[in-house]
Each structure stands twice: as structure tokens, then as C-alpha cells.
Amino acid sequence: MDDTDVKVALTPREWSLVSSLRDVPEGELKATLDELIPRLVAFVREPGCSQVQADGVPCQTAANDCESCSRVRQVLARISAALRSA
């Protein structure tokens, strides 16, 4: 990704996230975070549903109890638990 300016409206919550990411000092930890965040977002956005078709997934929400969405919820729960205990 290049460093061209992007002009987009953000909700206060989105801006808080972007601002927090920008506040992380440069270094190895920021580099790791910069690599992890896009991968995590992609993982959650596209849970790998085996029934996905050209027009999308067969369900409207990842709250359904299919194996793929369940796997995503389990990964997020493990990350959340690790952060709580850190």
C-alpha cells in the first residue's frame, strides 16, 4: 500500500481505532501490529464458508452456527482471553 492521502468519512469509533493505530510508536511491535491487523480483518470478513457462492455467503450474518463462523469466533475468543490476561 502506498502513502497517498485517503479522504473518507469515519465514524467516531473508526477514527478512534485509526488514531490509536497511528499513536503506536515505530518499531518491531508496530511492524507486527501493522502486519497482523489486515490479516485479522480479512480472516473475520471472509470466514471461509464452504457454501460461499458468487453472490456471497448463504447467511446474512456470521452469528449463525456454521463451522466456519464458529472457527472465527473461537479464534477471536482466544485472542480476547489472551489480551485480558496480559
N, C-alpha and C positions, 0 to 999 in steps of 0.2 A: 504494500500500500504506500502511496506517495504522501507527501506532506501538504498537498493543496488544501486550501480552506474549504470547508463544507458549511453551507448555510442551511440549517434545518431548525424547525421549531421543536423544542423539547419540553416535556412536562417537568414540573419541579423535581419529581423523583428521578427522572432520566438525567437532568442536569446535575443533581446531587451525585449520581453514580459517575458521570463523566468527570466532574470536578474532583471527586475522590481519587479516581484513577490518575488524573493529572498531578495530584499532590504527592503521589508516591515518588520518593527520591530515586534518581537514576542509579542503576547498579544491577547486580545479579538478580536480586529479588524482583525488581521491576521487570527485568527481561523475562523472568519466569512467569510473572503475572501476565505480561503482555502476550505471551505465547498461550497461556492456559485459558484466559477469558474467551477468546474467539472459539477455541475448541469446545469449551464447556457450553457456550451458547449454541453452537452448531449441534452438539450432542442432544441438547434439550429441544431445540427447534425441529430436528429431524430424528425422532426416536428410533428409526429403522424398522417401522412397522412392516411386517411381511405381507400385509394386504394393501400396501400403498399402490395406487394406480396413477395414471397420467393426470387425473383431475384431483389428486390428493389422497388423504387417508380416509378410510371408511367412517371414521368417527369425527365429531366436531371438537372433541376435547381430549387432552392427554389424561384426563381424570378417569377415563374408562379403564377397566381392569384387564387389558390385554398384556401379554408377556413383555412386549417391547416397552410400553409405557411403565409397566411395573419395574422393569430393569432401570429405567431412567430415574424413577422415584427412589429406588434403593441406593443408587449412586449419590443422588443429592442428599439423601438422609445420612449416608456415611460421611460426606463432606461436612454437612451441618454439625453432626456429632463431633467430628474431629475439631472443628472450629470452636465449638462450645467448651471442649476440654483443653484447648490450647491456652 
